[in-house]
């Protein structure tokens, strides 16, 4: 497997402002780890070009009137991860996109180095936790409590923070099968609450949303 330092990521951009699209293209032109291979003014226009993309950078507001939630869901439905690129002027729209499963939200007003770092992290499948993302989640009244038991919560905190299931079993004194059973029940509880958590990254997002794990602090150039 190639290391992250040598891997090249294929990225698409959905942005209907030509000047912004040109700015993103210029920011990524000298970045050896990223190839901006597809640009479109709508999700519908991008989808035919989406094969093999590692990430889609998505403008929050598009001229076609599409909703951020619908746009993210369409991209996620074909296996694409999404990073929102926005002025972040509308907390409701940011929350809507965050609930749909984006990897993060980055402001268009951020320095170029910060934007590029966010794109690299998201292309590698990492969450990009910014102030806007955290504030949107913190102020979301629709994040229903899923009712985890103390033991389920212990398993979630360890597993979502990066531990493997076998390690969680050793740390908690549970069998590996019991840990896997707990993880299955946790995923089911989130699914029942309308907050699916199919992957480990999804579980990490849910744990952040519910305050079970601390919001990580990122330096500007991280």
C-alpha positions, -999 to 999 in steps of 0.1 A, spaced: 0 0 0 13 35 -8 20 59 20 0 91 24 31 110 14 32 94 -21 -5 89 -28 -21 112 -53 -58 121 -46 -83 127 -74 -106 155 -64 -138 170 -80 -152 205 -74 -189 216 -76 -188 254 -77 -209 277 -98 -189 309 -93 -161 309 -119 -138 331 -99 -140 307 -69 -135 277 -91 -104 293 -106 -91 301 -71 -94 265 -60 -77 253 -92 -48 277 -86 -45 267 -49 -42 230 -59 -21 235 -90 12 232 -72 0 206 -47 17 173 -57 -7 151 -38 -39 164 -54 -52 163 -90 -83 184 -96 -97 163 -123 -134 173 -125 -152 207 -122 -189 213 -125 -216 238 -116 -240 213 -101 -239 178 -86 -259 165 -116 -232 178 -139 -204 163 -118 -218 128 -114 -210 116 -149 -174 126 -142 -172 111 -107 -157 77 -113 -125 73 -93 -128 105 -73 -115 104 -37 -133 136 -27 -158 162 -39 -154 198 -28 -190 211 -27 -202 247 -25 -230 250 0 -252 272 -21 -257 266 -58 -276 286 -84 -297 256 -94 -315 259 -60 -306 224 -49 -304 217 -12 -270 209 5 -286 178 21 -298 164 -12 -265 172 -29 -245 154 -2 -268 125 -2 -265 121 -40 -227 121 -38 -226 98 -8 -250 74 -26 -223 67 -52 -196 63 -26 -181 98 -27 -168 117 4 -177 154 6 -160 185 19 -182 216 21 -165 248 9 -186 278 19 -189 313 33 -206 296 62 -232 324 63 -261 302 70 -259 279 101 -290 260 90 -275 250 57 -243 240 74 -262 218 98 -282 203 70 -250 193 51 -233 181 83 -262 158 91 -260 143 56 -225 130 64 -198 154 51 -162 151 63 -161 187 72 -168 224 65 -141 249 55 -147 286 49 -138 302 16 -122 331 36 -96 308 51 -60 312 40 -50 291 11 -27 269 32 -56 261 55 -80 252 26 -54 230 10 -47 212 43 -84 206 47 -87 192 12 -57 169 17 -71 156 50 -106 150 36 -92 133 5 -74 109 28 -107 102 45 -101 122 76 -126 145 94 -120 182 90 -133 196 123 -135 234 121 -153 259 143 -181 261 118 -186 223 117 -185 221 155 -209 250 160 -234 236 135 -234 203 153 -236 218 188 -266 240 178 -285 212 161 -318 204 178 -324 174 157 -296 152 171 -317 127 190 -303 109 220 -298 73 210 -299 59 245 -266 41 248 -259 21 279 -228 29 300 -211 -2 287 -220 6 251 -208 42 256 -174 28 269 -170 7 238 -180 35 215 -156 60 230 -127 36 227 -135 22 192 -144 56 177 -113 72 191 -92 48 169 -88 15 189 -94 -18 171 -121 -41 183 -96 -65 197 -79 -38 217 -112 -25 230 -119 -61 242 -87 -61 261 -92 -27 276 -128 -34 288 -123 -70 298 -150 -81 273 -147 -108 247 -141 -98 211 -175 -112 202 -192 -91 228 -175 -59 216 -186 -67 181 -222 -73 193 -221 -40 212 -209 -22 180 -237 -38 160 -262 -26 186 -247 9 187 -250 12 149 -286 -1 150 -295 25 177 -280 53 156 -298 40 125 -331 39 144 -326 75 153 -321 85 117 -283 90 122 -267 61 103 -232 50 114 -221 23 89 -184 29 91 -159 36 118 -156 72 106 -194 75 109 -192 63 145 -165 89 152 -187 116 138 -217 104 159 -194 104 190 -183 139 183 -218 151 177 -231 137 210 -201 150 230 -187 116 238 -154 126 223 -138 161 224 -137 182 193 -100 180 182 -81 212 179 -64 218 145 -36 243 140 -41 266 110 -16 246 88 -24 211 101 
